[in-house]
């Protein structure tokens, strides 16, 4: 795990700080959680600025980091202007948290689906591999839509429009995939896996939007369900952190110059802390934000899906040349 490596210990400390704040908030210790998360946001805001203009955070000494932590704590607890700056940054951060996690998670699902598809293609002889890939494609699309339908039913049919938009997005991607198959002969069977994951993520976001306040404040009315969603949220966060710290970190830094992968990582942690504070402090605004998060997620499913369809075509061409 990249987070546990020596060069990333500062990030490990910051992530651990974040997890402590999240769990303190869940265990009725709201004000303690608020203080922990607020100070963490101040630290992340400071490191975010420093990582852009001055520091390589991975090469920062523990002494410098400790000094920055102490200064940040003092500024957060004493200066109103510093807190106002953090508050201003947090408005964008709350939505960007879900956007960043959705992009990396959906792209990870595309890669996972592609690997499964490639394994089936190579492992089984023709035409058996094509039959299995067809089952993967049609079965995945069906299961993805079934998850969306069951989510709609079990949540009382409250989100008609967004549910229909998401379902049509999945169907549209499947139709586009079939169109590419007919024109080019390239079969994007990975769309089945992608649809299942998209359906699960959609279910998660819908439940958080409709029941998030009761789930996360005071462990909600159903502690088991609350913990399921808290753990799922943390696992998604840790997955994205691993992606930002793994093999793709250097590649990402080159593509996003002058923004480094560690800068995005610090912003992600800041965003998560802001997200948790918003749930605690401003339930009304959080509910409004979650609605927009759903719309953004549906749009990202379409964008990442189309990107995957185009990229997979190029990927298959490279594989044949090799």
C-alpha positions, 0 to 999 in steps of 0.5 A: 500500500503506497500510503504506508511507504516511508516517503508518504508518511506525512500523507499517512498522518494527514489521512489518519487525522481525517479518519479520526475526525470522521469517526469522532463525528459519527460517535456523537462527539460532534463538537470534537469532530468539528474542531479536529476537521476544522484544524485539518482543513486549515492544515490542508489549505496551507499545504495546498498553497505551499505545494503549488508554489514552494514545497515538494511535500514528500521531501518535507522534513518532519520538523518543518511539517510539525512547525506548519501543524502548530502554526496552522492550529494557532491560526485556525483557533485565533484568526477570523480572516484565516477561517474565512479563507478556509470557508471560502475554499470549502464551498468549491471543495465539497462538490470537488470531493465527489467529482474527484472520487467519481472520476478516479473511481469510474476510470478505475472501473473502466480499467478493471472492466478492461482487464476482465474483458482481456482475461476472458478474451485470452483465457478462453478459445474462440468462439467461447470467449465471445459468448462469455464476453456477450454475457458480460456485456448484456448481463452487466447492463441488465444488472446495472439497470436492475440496481437503478430500478431497485434503488428507485423502488426502495427509496420510495420513487422520490427521484424520478427524473434523475433515475430516468436520466441515469438509466438512459445514460447506461442504455445510451452507452450500450447502444453506442457500444453496439454501434461501434461493434457494428461499424468497427468490429470492436466489442466493448464488453467492459461496459457491462462491468462499468454499468454494474459499478455505476449502478452501485455508485448511483445507489450510494449517492441516492441514499446519501442524498435522501437519508444522509443527514439521518445516517451520519448524525448520531449514527442515525436510526440504523447504526449498521446501515450507517457504518456500511455507508461510512466504511464504503465512503472511506474505502472509496477515499482510500482507493482514490488516494492510492491512485494519486500516490501509485504508479500514475502519480508521476504521469498525472503530474506531467499531464497537469503541470504545474499542478502535482499529484500531491497537490490534488491529494491534499485538496482531496483530503481538504475536500473530504473534511469540508464535506463532513463538516457541511453534513454536520453544520449545514444540513440544508445546504448539504442536501442541495449540494448532494442533488447537484452531485447526483447530476454531476455524477450522471454526467461523468458516467456518460463522459467517462463511458464515451471516453472509455469507448473511444480509448478502448478502440485505440487500445485494441489497435495497439494490442494487435500491432504488438 
